[in-house]
């Protein structure tokens, strides 16, 4: 009868003594080489404070956003309640008739910021370059 001899484990270990050093160097490398993109916001150029000019009322369209997100558009005393998806087409029609049109956006103090951004985006998609941001109503 043959007897099998047991084999000893012959040093198959991986040395881990320098592992923390390697991990630290990799972490440091990725921290140094990674760039973080910053949000750019709305990308609007605002005039300096105190800079006021008189504007012909025919060149101003007031856009009012209430607390529930409904939009009212006022131009020369004519007030219309429109859907936010119609604002882009309304702005394009206004710019086609008057290329000096200024859109003044005013919100209620309790309106959501998301509704305000949607209105600004719709005006930008309509190629409106003259957008006035009015103080919210108290």
Rosetta constraint file for C-alpha pairs under 8 A:
AtomPair CA 18 CA 22 HARMONIC 6.48 0.50
AtomPair CA 19 CA 23 HARMONIC 6.20 0.50
AtomPair CA 20 CA 24 HARMONIC 6.05 0.50
AtomPair CA 21 CA 25 HARMONIC 6.24 0.50
AtomPair CA 22 CA 26 HARMONIC 6.23 0.50
AtomPair CA 23 CA 27 HARMONIC 6.12 0.50
AtomPair CA 24 CA 28 HARMONIC 6.11 0.50
AtomPair CA 25 CA 29 HARMONIC 6.05 0.50
AtomPair CA 26 CA 30 HARMONIC 6.26 0.50
AtomPair CA 27 CA 31 HARMONIC 6.16 0.50
AtomPair CA 28 CA 32 HARMONIC 6.18 0.50
AtomPair CA 29 CA 33 HARMONIC 6.18 0.50
AtomPair CA 30 CA 34 HARMONIC 5.79 0.50
AtomPair CA 47 CA 51 HARMONIC 6.90 0.50
AtomPair CA 55 CA 59 HARMONIC 6.98 0.50
AtomPair CA 55 CA 60 HARMONIC 7.66 0.50
AtomPair CA 56 CA 60 HARMONIC 7.26 0.50
AtomPair CA 57 CA 76 HARMONIC 6.85 0.50
AtomPair CA 58 CA 75 HARMONIC 7.52 0.50
AtomPair CA 58 CA 76 HARMONIC 6.39 0.50
AtomPair CA 58 CA 101 HARMONIC 7.98 0.50
AtomPair CA 59 CA 98 HARMONIC 7.30 0.50
AtomPair CA 59 CA 100 HARMONIC 6.11 0.50
AtomPair CA 59 CA 101 HARMONIC 4.59 0.50
AtomPair CA 59 CA 102 HARMONIC 5.86 0.50
AtomPair CA 60 CA 75 HARMONIC 6.71 0.50
AtomPair CA 60 CA 76 HARMONIC 8.00 0.50
AtomPair CA 60 CA 101 HARMONIC 5.81 0.50
AtomPair CA 60 CA 102 HARMONIC 4.84 0.50
AtomPair CA 60 CA 103 HARMONIC 5.98 0.50
AtomPair CA 60 CA 104 HARMONIC 6.92 0.50
AtomPair CA 61 CA 73 HARMONIC 6.93 0.50
AtomPair CA 61 CA 74 HARMONIC 5.79 0.50
AtomPair CA 61 CA 75 HARMONIC 4.79 0.50
AtomPair CA 61 CA 76 HARMONIC 7.74 0.50
AtomPair CA 61 CA 101 HARMONIC 7.13 0.50
AtomPair CA 61 CA 102 HARMONIC 6.18 0.50
AtomPair CA 61 CA 103 HARMONIC 4.92 0.50
AtomPair CA 61 CA 104 HARMONIC 6.07 0.50
AtomPair CA 62 CA 73 HARMONIC 5.73 0.50
AtomPair CA 62 CA 74 HARMONIC 4.99 0.50
AtomPair CA 62 CA 75 HARMONIC 6.39 0.50
AtomPair CA 62 CA 103 HARMONIC 5.96 0.50
AtomPair CA 62 CA 104 HARMONIC 4.74 0.50
AtomPair CA 62 CA 105 HARMONIC 6.16 0.50
AtomPair CA 62 CA 106 HARMONIC 7.46 0.50
AtomPair CA 63 CA 71 HARMONIC 6.79 0.50
AtomPair CA 63 CA 72 HARMONIC 5.81 0.50
AtomPair CA 63 CA 73 HARMONIC 4.63 0.50
AtomPair CA 63 CA 74 HARMONIC 6.42 0.50
AtomPair CA 63 CA 103 HARMONIC 6.88 0.50
AtomPair CA 63 CA 104 HARMONIC 5.87 0.50
AtomPair CA 63 CA 105 HARMONIC 4.79 0.50
AtomPair CA 63 CA 106 HARMONIC 6.13 0.50
AtomPair CA 64 CA 71 HARMONIC 5.68 0.50
AtomPair CA 64 CA 72 HARMONIC 5.09 0.50
AtomPair CA 64 CA 73 HARMONIC 6.35 0.50
AtomPair CA 64 CA 105 HARMONIC 6.09 0.50
AtomPair CA 64 CA 106 HARMONIC 4.96 0.50
AtomPair CA 64 CA 107 HARMONIC 5.65 0.50
AtomPair CA 64 CA 108 HARMONIC 7.83 0.50
AtomPair CA 65 CA 69 HARMONIC 5.84 0.50
AtomPair CA 65 CA 70 HARMONIC 5.75 0.50
AtomPair CA 65 CA 71 HARMONIC 4.78 0.50
AtomPair CA 65 CA 72 HARMONIC 6.60 0.50
AtomPair CA 65 CA 105 HARMONIC 7.70 0.50
AtomPair CA 65 CA 106 HARMONIC 6.32 0.50
AtomPair CA 65 CA 107 HARMONIC 4.60 0.50
AtomPair CA 65 CA 108 HARMONIC 6.34 0.50
AtomPair CA 65 CA 111 HARMONIC 7.17 0.50
AtomPair CA 65 CA 115 HARMONIC 7.64 0.50
AtomPair CA 65 CA 116 HARMONIC 7.28 0.50
AtomPair CA 66 CA 70 HARMONIC 5.63 0.50
AtomPair CA 66 CA 71 HARMONIC 6.74 0.50
AtomPair CA 66 CA 107 HARMONIC 5.96 0.50
AtomPair CA 66 CA 108 HARMONIC 5.12 0.50
AtomPair CA 66 CA 110 HARMONIC 7.85 0.50
AtomPair CA 66 CA 111 HARMONIC 5.88 0.50
AtomPair CA 67 CA 107 HARMONIC 7.75 0.50
AtomPair CA 67 CA 108 HARMONIC 5.79 0.50
AtomPair CA 67 CA 109 HARMONIC 7.50 0.50
AtomPair CA 67 CA 110 HARMONIC 5.29 0.50
AtomPair CA 67 CA 111 HARMONIC 3.83 0.50
AtomPair CA 67 CA 112 HARMONIC 6.80 0.50
AtomPair CA 68 CA 111 HARMONIC 6.60 0.50
AtomPair CA 69 CA 111 HARMONIC 6.72 0.50
AtomPair CA 69 CA 112 HARMONIC 7.34 0.50
AtomPair CA 69 CA 115 HARMONIC 5.80 0.50
AtomPair CA 70 CA 81 HARMONIC 7.49 0.50
AtomPair CA 70 CA 82 HARMONIC 7.62 0.50
AtomPair CA 70 CA 83 HARMONIC 7.10 0.50
AtomPair CA 70 CA 84 HARMONIC 7.65 0.50
AtomPair CA 71 CA 81 HARMONIC 5.81 0.50
AtomPair CA 71 CA 82 HARMONIC 5.80 0.50
AtomPair CA 71 CA 83 HARMONIC 6.51 0.50
AtomPair CA 71 CA 84 HARMONIC 6.64 0.50
AtomPair CA 72 CA 79 HARMONIC 6.67 0.50
AtomPair CA 72 CA 80 HARMONIC 5.57 0.50
AtomPair CA 72 CA 81 HARMONIC 4.33 0.50
AtomPair CA 72 CA 82 HARMONIC 6.21 0.50
AtomPair CA 73 CA 79 HARMONIC 5.60 0.50
AtomPair CA 73 CA 80 HARMONIC 5.20 0.50
AtomPair CA 73 CA 81 HARMONIC 6.23 0.50
AtomPair CA 73 CA 82 HARMONIC 7.23 0.50
AtomPair CA 74 CA 78 HARMONIC 5.48 0.50
AtomPair CA 74 CA 79 HARMONIC 4.35 0.50
AtomPair CA 74 CA 80 HARMONIC 6.45 0.50
AtomPair CA 75 CA 79 HARMONIC 6.68 0.50
AtomPair CA 82 CA 86 HARMONIC 6.42 0.50
AtomPair CA 82 CA 87 HARMONIC 7.00 0.50
AtomPair CA 83 CA 87 HARMONIC 6.74 0.50
AtomPair CA 84 CA 88 HARMONIC 7.86 0.50
AtomPair CA 84 CA 118 HARMONIC 7.68 0.50
AtomPair CA 84 CA 119 HARMONIC 6.85 0.50
AtomPair CA 84 CA 122 HARMONIC 7.78 0.50
AtomPair CA 85 CA 122 HARMONIC 7.69 0.50
AtomPair CA 86 CA 90 HARMONIC 6.15 0.50
AtomPair CA 87 CA 91 HARMONIC 5.99 0.50
AtomPair CA 87 CA 119 HARMONIC 7.57 0.50
AtomPair CA 87 CA 122 HARMONIC 6.36 0.50
AtomPair CA 87 CA 123 HARMONIC 7.28 0.50
AtomPair CA 88 CA 92 HARMONIC 6.24 0.50
AtomPair CA 88 CA 122 HARMONIC 4.99 0.50
AtomPair CA 88 CA 123 HARMONIC 5.86 0.50
AtomPair CA 88 CA 125 HARMONIC 6.64 0.50
AtomPair CA 88 CA 126 HARMONIC 5.22 0.50
AtomPair CA 89 CA 93 HARMONIC 6.23 0.50
AtomPair CA 89 CA 126 HARMONIC 7.06 0.50
AtomPair CA 90 CA 94 HARMONIC 6.20 0.50
AtomPair CA 91 CA 95 HARMONIC 6.09 0.50
AtomPair CA 91 CA 123 HARMONIC 6.55 0.50
AtomPair CA 91 CA 126 HARMONIC 6.04 0.50
AtomPair CA 91 CA 128 HARMONIC 7.35 0.50
AtomPair CA 92 CA 96 HARMONIC 6.09 0.50
AtomPair CA 92 CA 126 HARMONIC 5.34 0.50
AtomPair CA 92 CA 127 HARMONIC 7.50 0.50
AtomPair CA 92 CA 128 HARMONIC 7.93 0.50
AtomPair CA 93 CA 97 HARMONIC 6.45 0.50
AtomPair CA 94 CA 98 HARMONIC 6.05 0.50
AtomPair CA 94 CA 99 HARMONIC 7.85 0.50
AtomPair CA 94 CA 101 HARMONIC 7.07 0.50
AtomPair CA 95 CA 99 HARMONIC 4.84 0.50
AtomPair CA 95 CA 100 HARMONIC 7.35 0.50
AtomPair CA 95 CA 101 HARMONIC 6.10 0.50
AtomPair CA 95 CA 128 HARMONIC 7.48 0.50
AtomPair CA 100 CA 130 HARMONIC 7.90 0.50
AtomPair CA 101 CA 130 HARMONIC 6.98 0.50
AtomPair CA 102 CA 130 HARMONIC 4.93 0.50
AtomPair CA 102 CA 131 HARMONIC 5.74 0.50
AtomPair CA 102 CA 132 HARMONIC 6.85 0.50
AtomPair CA 103 CA 128 HARMONIC 7.88 0.50
AtomPair CA 103 CA 130 HARMONIC 6.37 0.50
AtomPair CA 103 CA 131 HARMONIC 4.85 0.50
AtomPair CA 103 CA 132 HARMONIC 5.89 0.50
AtomPair CA 104 CA 131 HARMONIC 5.91 0.50
AtomPair CA 104 CA 132 HARMONIC 4.39 0.50
AtomPair CA 104 CA 133 HARMONIC 5.84 0.50
AtomPair CA 104 CA 134 HARMONIC 6.45 0.50
AtomPair CA 105 CA 131 HARMONIC 7.31 0.50
AtomPair CA 105 CA 132 HARMONIC 6.10 0.50
AtomPair CA 105 CA 133 HARMONIC 5.19 0.50
AtomPair CA 105 CA 134 HARMONIC 5.87 0.50
AtomPair CA 106 CA 133 HARMONIC 6.48 0.50
AtomPair CA 106 CA 134 HARMONIC 4.97 0.50
AtomPair CA 106 CA 135 HARMONIC 6.41 0.50
AtomPair CA 106 CA 136 HARMONIC 5.76 0.50
AtomPair CA 106 CA 137 HARMONIC 7.54 0.50
AtomPair CA 107 CA 111 HARMONIC 6.38 0.50
AtomPair CA 107 CA 116 HARMONIC 7.23 0.50
AtomPair CA 107 CA 134 HARMONIC 7.82 0.50
AtomPair CA 107 CA 135 HARMONIC 7.58 0.50
AtomPair CA 107 CA 136 HARMONIC 4.95 0.50
AtomPair CA 107 CA 137 HARMONIC 6.48 0.50
AtomPair CA 108 CA 136 HARMONIC 5.31 0.50
AtomPair CA 108 CA 137 HARMONIC 4.93 0.50
AtomPair CA 108 CA 138 HARMONIC 6.94 0.50
AtomPair CA 109 CA 136 HARMONIC 5.25 0.50
AtomPair CA 109 CA 137 HARMONIC 5.39 0.50
AtomPair CA 109 CA 138 HARMONIC 5.45 0.50
AtomPair CA 111 CA 115 HARMONIC 7.27 0.50
AtomPair CA 111 CA 116 HARMONIC 7.81 0.50
AtomPair CA 112 CA 116 HARMONIC 6.77 0.50
AtomPair CA 113 CA 117 HARMONIC 6.29 0.50
AtomPair CA 114 CA 118 HARMONIC 6.23 0.50
AtomPair CA 115 CA 119 HARMONIC 6.40 0.50
AtomPair CA 116 CA 120 HARMONIC 6.41 0.50
AtomPair CA 117 CA 121 HARMONIC 6.05 0.50
AtomPair CA 118 CA 122 HARMONIC 6.15 0.50
AtomPair CA 119 CA 123 HARMONIC 6.36 0.50
AtomPair CA 120 CA 124 HARMONIC 6.22 0.50
AtomPair CA 121 CA 125 HARMONIC 6.12 0.50
AtomPair CA 122 CA 126 HARMONIC 6.33 0.50
AtomPair CA 123 CA 127 HARMONIC 6.60 0.50
AtomPair CA 123 CA 128 HARMONIC 5.46 0.50
AtomPair CA 124 CA 128 HARMONIC 5.37 0.50
AtomPair CA 124 CA 129 HARMONIC 7.14 0.50
